[in-house]
Amino acid sequence: MNPDDVILQTPVPTALTIAGSDSGGGAGAQADLKTFLACRVHGMSAITAVTVQNSLGVSGFYELPPTAVAEQIESVAGDIGVGAAKTGMLASAAIMEAIAGAVDKVGIGRSGNIPFVVDPVAASQHGDPLLRPDALDALRTLIIPRATLVTPNLGEIRLLTGITVSRPDDMRAAAEALLGLGAKWALVKGGHLDGPEARDLLFDGETEVSYSSPRTATMHTHGSGDTLAAAITSSLARGYDVPTAVEHGKQFIQAAVRGSFPLGSGLGPVGHFWRVAPWP
């Protein structure tokens, strides 16, 4: 591909990830930025914590000062502008409190007009905790009420609402409970349910949209939740409505899972390469 042949949209859409750094490169802010790039959106980051992790799991994490997180958000929003934003690992109640103040200040989330996707990351794919014990209530009361869309998996739904989703018929009640926490839209991800297809449910209290996709036989799905939320955020940054953005996100993650690959000795990541031109 000749670089002279690439014509970028002007102005280029922008998206911000507020998340932790994954030293293994498969999840967290790294996965978000790769997804933004593949979706032709300029990605920016506000790092909340640095994790020590590889394909075998997370062995530790180090939080940034809450003021540093807030200042990152305000810096990029005040100069570059944010078309849409998402969260990932938020680590602690103090960081969440700083984020809530910063997003309100710059108009991200329900208090403004910038879409805000909350991926309520509570643990890594290996089950390693990524939240301090005091942080779950702050996630419920400070972050989710500001969300345009919240995108929990089934384990996160159980932590946030107390509801155990064991079959597709339980998904509507889970979505209603998430809306009760203040989110405008809820995407209940049913990928951990049994069955030949992965089923998700999107709901805002009135409009209900169901999604289903065939499963891919792979263990290498590290970063799949981050990638889905980032792809949705990319489409929101381009001006699409929530149901359309979720449809785009589902298409992206299905292709990324099909393109997943082994890395290290444990769980490999989903592949963001599928939308990138082949190496010349």
RACORSUL-V765990 format. One record per residue. PSI is psi in whole degrees, 0 to 359 (NA if undefined). NEAR is the number of other ideal C-beta (glycine too) atoms within 8 Angstrom. Layout:
psi={PSI | PSI}
near={NEAR | NEAR}
This chain:
psi={129 | 124 | 332 | 343 | 350 | 119 | 114 | 147 | 139 | 124 | 154 | 132 | 149 | 148 | 146 | 130 | 132 | 98 | 173 | 160 | 132 | 111 | 338 | 349 | 3 | 338 | 195 | 208 | 327 | 315 | 320 | 314 | 323 | 318 | 315 | 315 | 313 | 333 | 10 | 45 | 138 | 120 | 141 | 161 | 146 | 103 | 130 | 328 | 157 | 121 | 151 | 101 | 159 | 198 | 349 | 346 | 185 | 124 | 357 | 164 | 154 | 118 | 148 | 157 | 139 | 322 | 326 | 324 | 312 | 320 | 325 | 314 | 311 | 327 | 309 | 325 | 323 | 335 | 302 | 321 | 148 | 122 | 327 | 157 | 156 | 160 | 161 | 238 | 121 | 349 | 302 | 162 | 322 | 320 | 319 | 321 | 319 | 320 | 316 | 315 | 320 | 316 | 325 | 320 | 323 | 2 | 22 | 134 | 194 | 343 | 352 | 207 | 15 | 120 | 143 | 111 | 122 | 110 | 102 | 71 | 121 | 334 | 157 | 172 | 340 | 354 | 5 | 131 | 141 | 13 | 140 | 154 | 330 | 1 | 339 | 317 | 324 | 324 | 318 | 317 | 337 | 325 | 307 | 322 | 344 | 358 | 134 | 320 | 135 | 139 | 63 | 153 | 181 | 325 | 320 | 325 | 317 | 318 | 319 | 324 | 344 | 1 | 129 | 117 | 109 | 352 | 161 | 329 | 343 | 348 | 325 | 316 | 322 | 317 | 318 | 321 | 322 | 321 | 326 | 339 | 350 | 354 | 148 | 317 | 151 | 131 | 109 | 114 | 117 | 24 | 338 | 359 | 156 | 158 | 161 | 343 | 150 | 128 | 136 | 157 | 128 | 134 | 142 | 15 | 339 | 306 | 129 | 127 | 128 | 143 | 142 | 148 | 148 | 149 | 149 | 132 | 87 | 147 | 351 | 84 | 23 | 130 | 8 | 319 | 317 | 316 | 317 | 311 | 323 | 323 | 321 | 315 | 321 | 316 | 324 | 323 | 334 | 359 | 6 | 155 | 171 | 311 | 320 | 318 | 320 | 320 | 316 | 318 | 319 | 318 | 320 | 313 | 328 | 316 | 323 | 322 | 320 | 330 | 16 | 161 | 154 | 146 | 126 | 207 | 0 | 231 | 124 | 168 | 164 | 157 | 123 | 359 | 340 | 335 | 8 | 139 | 144 | 151 | 134 | NA}
near={6 | 5 | 5 | 4 | 6 | 7 | 3 | 6 | 6 | 4 | 4 | 9 | 12 | 13 | 18 | 16 | 18 | 14 | 18 | 16 | 11 | 14 | 9 | 12 | 7 | 14 | 14 | 14 | 13 | 11 | 18 | 19 | 11 | 10 | 16 | 15 | 10 | 11 | 12 | 9 | 14 | 9 | 13 | 11 | 12 | 13 | 12 | 15 | 13 | 10 | 14 | 9 | 11 | 8 | 11 | 7 | 9 | 11 | 5 | 6 | 12 | 7 | 9 | 11 | 6 | 11 | 7 | 8 | 17 | 12 | 9 | 11 | 16 | 11 | 8 | 12 | 13 | 6 | 6 | 8 | 6 | 14 | 12 | 14 | 16 | 18 | 15 | 17 | 13 | 16 | 13 | 13 | 11 | 7 | 15 | 14 | 11 | 12 | 18 | 11 | 9 | 13 | 16 | 12 | 7 | 13 | 11 | 14 | 13 | 10 | 7 | 10 | 3 | 12 | 12 | 16 | 17 | 14 | 13 | 13 | 15 | 11 | 9 | 10 | 9 | 9 | 5 | 9 | 5 | 13 | 14 | 7 | 5 | 8 | 13 | 11 | 8 | 13 | 15 | 10 | 7 | 13 | 15 | 16 | 10 | 15 | 16 | 12 | 17 | 15 | 13 | 12 | 9 | 13 | 9 | 11 | 15 | 11 | 8 | 14 | 10 | 4 | 10 | 6 | 13 | 5 | 6 | 8 | 5 | 11 | 12 | 10 | 8 | 14 | 13 | 10 | 13 | 16 | 14 | 6 | 12 | 9 | 14 | 9 | 13 | 13 | 12 | 16 | 12 | 13 | 8 | 7 | 12 | 2 | 6 | 4 | 8 | 11 | 12 | 14 | 15 | 17 | 14 | 10 | 5 | 4 | 7 | 8 | 9 | 8 | 11 | 7 | 8 | 6 | 7 | 8 | 3 | 7 | 5 | 12 | 12 | 13 | 14 | 13 | 12 | 16 | 17 | 14 | 15 | 16 | 14 | 17 | 18 | 17 | 13 | 16 | 13 | 9 | 4 | 9 | 5 | 14 | 9 | 9 | 13 | 15 | 9 | 13 | 13 | 12 | 8 | 15 | 13 | 10 | 10 | 14 | 12 | 9 | 11 | 13 | 8 | 5 | 9 | 9 | 4 | 9 | 11 | 13 | 16 | 16 | 10 | 14 | 6 | 10 | 8 | 7 | 3 | 4 | 2 | 3}
